């Protein structure tokens, strides 16, 4: 039935009311209404990258208390791959991977209808990244720069990054500090060898970066720790302290007038008379005195271009490293005077008398020290020089010239290898050589240097002698564990000591651990003298000798031969060791305020004829005395001795001073070539009466301590040098 | 002139001849013995068997004796002044000499006594070639240090001489000065030919009263330590 036209307006009103009610309430089937839920995505947050962010949709609500379903969505900065761990829970999390704004939208649903979307903005600040720079290998005492400039802040906000450096670790004895801990590129000077770890943290105004570290490995001279002769820490079974005590000397500062400098030998020139010198060696080149070497083969100053016949120069290169291998260059080894200048004279490749004379005095005015690791043939027992049974004419005059005109008249100092001919390794009853049988080593112009091993005892080869002045460390018995000397070697392993076929030597063929002999002790001492002369350039050549004697260390104190001289000051003295082992620190210290001794005085007793038979095979022997009325403080004595004997090796010769100090000038020994020649005005030297007064009765005792051969004590004389 | 003396013999009770490493080509401290023991008696016998000529000369103060090795001679090389390469005397190149040792600018050769005499009798053709000299020993022992005479003489004059008076004297004597050594001017090197000519000249001059000391410019084997 159709509604009648009369009821149509009323029906319209009813329907409109019903529809209106339906707009405000969902149909529940039950006829009740549903309220639309409200989403609340939580408060905005400021966070940093890579740290988890938790969202909070718990503020969402539904007026009907219907349970809500959550629907999160994320919209991050371009490139971000950050994702919610669960987009349907009330507190999802995500980790922003990039700086920028992340907009997260939340819609809740009460099971009937979605809420209006709500959003939260997560503002992400990118964390800065510290970069402390690459690890570095550096040279000790050389300033280095750290580099944190590759640190970064991706969003460069809120402020430019700031730097915060710190020292994490350093060698125990180091005292380093950074010049500035808050700059990108601070500097510091590694003060000792070792490992330094430094840390950098940067901050972008809001947050610190993770710390980054850089490791600095600092080394001065890679093989320095092997150079027990400079610093004996007891390495390889050596005895701690049996060295030349040079580190303290190096650290002594000298006032130059315009500043200070360490005592490294700078400005002191050392001539190495040897078989040459590799002047381009990486660890020597910096100390080579240009144009001051001499080539006796090619007869010019060009050691870089020498005749192939003379191209060996292995020994001279070994010697050179001991005195003046450059320090703190990151290479090899260190010399005892690591900044002294050196030049090489390759005399030994063209060894004539005239050349030898020349090598002692050529351009001598500029030479502070002449170091000579050569001499007469060792292991013979003969009275000899390297040239003839007699020194060449003018030999001592040339040395006198050096000591009077060298170094501006203060005197060149000659160091000389005392000799390797003791032959104690042989199964024979006596040493063969005594340094006093070598006229190169026993005269007053030279400092005869003996050798001690890494335990501070006489090496198996080092010769006794009344002429010995000081000892210095060197290699020991090759049949034992005693260490040899580490020094420079011919480069490249083609020739020299450490060749490509060498075993138990360094992989770096520019260096060797095999050097030995009084050849090594001599340049070591020359280096110490260079330190002394840098400290006090006004020292005379005799002053240098006196300082070395006064400051030498009494090594091997249990040795029975040690005696104390009778004069003033007193000295410890020993036929094996002279006045002891060179002590660089003490010598440098004593040099500083040393008052030079006065003009040298001499007194010559003249030759006294004796002509007395020497009882054969009789230790009592025969004695003769000379009374000296001249009084001086003795520095050195020459004893001229003549005896005719069929085998001079049978003779023991002793000088006894007025105070009872004895110098053993010759001992019974074997002669390899038959003891050819008599003591025909042979000149012995003695250092053992240093500081004694010359006045009084001096006695020479001569005894024949073996059978068969007989002889006669012909004459003797004594000459004093002193002040 | 040189004087002939008998070869020295040695007492047998104390003999302990050992082989020494002469430092020709060796370095530093070396073990001195070939086997760590004194050498055998045979080596001593060898020395005793040598009938070497003893050459005695006077150095102005006393006689000095050396022993002449008849089977060896020394060659002194002279590097070319520009290339520094060594030249060798024809007298040496054309022989069958055996090289004993060489070190630096000197080579020791061995040959028969007659051949050695022959080589030594020939003068070098020119000054750029090597020179030769007899070989001497400081003791009558085959391993004793060798010496030779490359030429030139060293004279130390008496202290009352001056450089000028020395020059005058040298001129009067017909001697050619190589140079004065630095210092007091009293030590002078004068020219002489290699070999025995040098010793002969030394012997002639040694009795001069103005000479304090005189010696040949000996070459010797070098001994590093």
Interface residues (C-beta under 8 A of the other chain):
Chain A: X274 X275 X296 X297 X298 X305 X306 X307 X308 X309 X310 X312 X314 X315 X318 X346 X347 X348 X349 X350 X351 X352 X353 X354 X357 X358 X361 X362 X364 X373 X374 X375 X376 X377 X378 X379 X380 X382 X384 X386 X387 X388 X389 X390 X392 X393 X394 X397 X398 X400 X401 X405 X417 X419 X420 X421 X423 X425 X426 X427 X428 X432 X461 X474 X475 X478 X497 X515 X516 X517 X518 X519 X520 X522 X646 X647 X649 X650 X670 X671 X672 X673 X674 X675 X676 X677 X680 X681 X706 X707 X708 X709
Chain B: X8 X10 X11 X13 X14 X15 X16 X17 X18 X20 X21 X22 X23 X25 X27 X28 X29 X30 X31 X32 X33 X36 X37 X38 X47 X59 X60 X61 X62 X64 X65 X66 X77 X79 X84 X85 X86 X102 X103 X104 X105 X106 X138 X139 X140 X141 X143 X144 X145 X147 X150 X152 X154 X155 X156 X178 X181 X182 X183 X184 X186 X187 X189 X212 X213 X214 X215 X216 X217 X218 X219 X220 X221 X222 X223 X224 X225
